[in-house]
Amino acid sequence: MADDRLTIEVADGIADVRLVRGKKHNALDLAMFQALDRATDDLSARNDVRCVVLSGDGPSFCSGLDFPSFMGGEVGVDDMIQPTDGNVANLVQRVSYDWLRLPMPVVAALHGNCLGGGAQIALGADIRIAAPDTRICIMEIRYGLIPDMGITQSLPVLVRQDVAKELTFSGRMVEAREALEVGLVTRIADDPRAAAMELATEIAGRSPHAIRAAKRLLADSYRGRSEESLGLEADLQRELIASPNQIAAVTATMTGQPGEFEDPA
């Protein structure tokens, strides 16, 4: 499978999934969301895939939302977080959450910027191998928003709650070494994609039934997730989008000036 947003090559039981919008730091426009959604749908139905490696072309894994692409378009971000019939996750949540829902393990190879939605996609992988130059940021607060791409299903089981709150409330940048220390990444490698492929080869050499059973076991026991939280993500985000304070947050971020915010009534 190949298009102008991502490619998938399957060999020896490994699906090599690569974001290929490198000149744009693999920023998330509507076409990228749709391509990622199709990719997880396709992979979920494949019995010949024993492990997935997820990586990005160019200087970054994924720099987050491509805001200009949604300005004045027929489809806005608020449209994309509307409930989907027959699915607990909306479109923006699926591009992160569906990596967790795949029956086979997913190893993400991270480098460069891994910001906002890009960070949430990375957190949706089972394992994250990061280059020393990786920078992770849960940055939605800078735009007066909350992270709403399935982060409730990933971040709470990776880091302590106070760390999750600090990163979400501050929107600060986390370098690779700190990301390893707090649990955002699994390990650091000079060539994360090569390390991810090596690990995937090892996983693909194990019993696929046992590997899939182990992923399901650990997901259910560690996470104990309530998928109602996905609905809460979307409900809260809809209340924030285009509100006066959300607009003020965008203005402050774009101008570098302090935000002029209204206090809650």
N, C-alpha and C positions, 0 to 999 in steps of 0.2 A: 504494500500500500504506500502511495506517495502522493503528496500534493505540495502546494507552495507554502504550507505551514508546518507540516511534519512528515517524516518518513518512518515506515516500519519495515524492518528486514528481519525475517525469521530464519535462523539456521541453528542446527544442533540443539534444538529445544529452547533457544534464547530469542526473545523478541527484542530487537534493538530499536527503541523508539527515540527519535531525535527531533527536537524542535529546530526548524530550519529557517526561521525568520531572523537570522543572525544580525543583519544590518540594523534591525530595530531592537536588538537585544532580546529578541523573542517576546516582545511586548504582546499583551493579550488584546487582540481586536476580536470582533465577532467571528471572523473566519477561524481564528485560532481556537476560540472556545468550541466552535462546532467541530473542528478537526480533532481536538482532544476528546470530545464527547463520543465521536464516531470511533476513535481508536480504542477506548476502553470497552465500548460495545462489541467491537470486533474481537478483541482479545479475550473477553469473557466467554466467548463461544468456542474458543480454540482449545482442543485437547492436546495439540502437539507443542504447546508452549509451556515450559516448566519454570521459566523465570523471565522477568522483564527488566531491561536496563533502560532507564529514562535519563536523557541528557539533552543539552542544548548546544546548538551550533553558535559560532561567533564568540564575542567577548563575555557573554553572560549566559547563565542558565535561563533566567527569565526576569525581566525588570519590572514586571507587574502590568497593571492595566494601561492600555494605550488610550489615554483620555481623549486626545484629539480625534481619534477615529469614531468616537461616539457622539461628538458634538454636531448637532444638526442632522444626525442620521435618522433613519426610519425606526431603528431599534435602539433604545437607550438601556443603560445598565439597570434602571428600575424595572424595565420590561423583562429583563433576563432573570430577575429574582422572583418572578411570579411563580406560584405553585404549578407543578406539572402533574397532569392527570396520571395516576397510576405509578408515581415515583415519589419517594419520600424526599428526594433532593431536587432542587431546581437546577437550571443549566449551569450557573456559576459554581454551585456546590459540587456538581457531578465531576467537574474537571479536576477536583482535588479528592473528593470522597470516593470516587469510583476506583482509584488505585487501591484504596483499602478494601473495597468490595471485590476486587479481582480474586479469583481462587488461588492464583499463583503469586509468589513473592515478587515485589517490585523494589529494585535497587536504583536509587537516584544518584547520578554523578553531578555534583554541583561545582560551579566556578563563577567567578565574577559576581555580578549583582543577582541577588535572589530576594526580590523585594515584593511586598504587598501580596498580590495574588500569586506571584511566582514563589514566594515563601510558603504560601498555603498549599500549592501544588507539591512542592518538595516535601512538606510535612505529611502529605498523603502517602508517600512511599513507605515501605516497611523498613528500609535501611537507607541512610544518606551518607555518601562518601564525598567529602568536600576538599577542594583545592585550597592551598594556603591563602589564596586571594579572595576566597568567598566572603561575601558580605550579605548578611541576612537582616531583614527589617520587616516587622509587622507594622506597616506605616499608615494604615487607614486612618488613624486618629489625626494625622496631619491634614486630612481633608474632611474632618468632622464626621467621620464614619466609623463603623466597627468592622472588624474582619468577618466576612460572611460567606467565605468559600469553604465551609465545612470544617473550620478550625476547631469547633467544639468536639469533633471526632478525633482530633490528632493531638493538638497542643497539650491538653490536660493530662495525657498519659506519658508525655515526654519530659516535662519540666515540673518543678514544684509550682503550686498555685501562686505564691507570691512572685515568682519569676515570671510566670505567664502574665500576671497583672501588670508588673512593671514594664515588660516589653510592649504590652498592648496599650497601656496608658501613656507611655512616653513616646513610642514610635522611634526609638533610637536605633542606630545601626549597631549590629553585633558582628565582630570579626570572627574568622574561622576558629581561632584558638578558644575564645570565650564560648562560641557556639558548641564546641566539643565539651567544654567544662560543664555547661548547664544542661546539656542533653539534646540540643537542637540537631546535632549531627552525630553520626555513629563513630566516624574516624576521619582523619585527614590523610590525604595522599597527594603526592606531587602530580600524578596523572590519575585523577579520579575516575575517568571513564575506563581506562585500562584496568584499574583496580576493581571497578564494578563488573566489568566483563569477566575478570578472573573469578570473582566470587560467584557470579551467575553460572559460570561453567561448573564450579564445584556443586552448587545447588542443583543444577540440571542433571548431575550425575547421581543424585540420590533418588530414592523411590518417590515418584511424583504424587502417589496417593498419600504417602506419609507427610510429604512437604505441605500439600494442600490441607491435610487434616491438622497439621501443626499450626498453620497460619490461622485456620478457623478457631482452633482451641485457644490460642494466645489472644486473638482479637476479642473473643467472647469473655475470657477470664480477666484480661487486663482492663479492657475498656468498659465493659458493662454498660455500654452506651444506650442512651434513650434517644431514639431518632426524632423525638419531639423537639429536641434542641435545634435541629436543622430548621424546623418551622419557626422557632423563636428567632434564630439568626435573621431570617428573611423578614419577619414581622418588624423587628427593631430597625433593620436597615431601611425599610420602606418609610418608617416614621422620620428617619433622619434625612433621606435624600431630598434635596432642594429646599430644606428648611432654612430659615434665616441664619442659624448658627453654622449649618453645613456650608452655606455659601460664604460666610465670613471666614471659616476655616480654610477654604480653598483660596480665598483672596489673601489671607495671611501667609499661606505657604508659597503662593506665587510671587508675592511682593517682598517677602522677607520682613514684613512689618508685624507688630503685635496684633493679634486678632481682637476685633471688637465684638464681643459676644454678649448675648442677652442671658440673664440669669433665669433659671427655671421658675415658672410661675408657682 
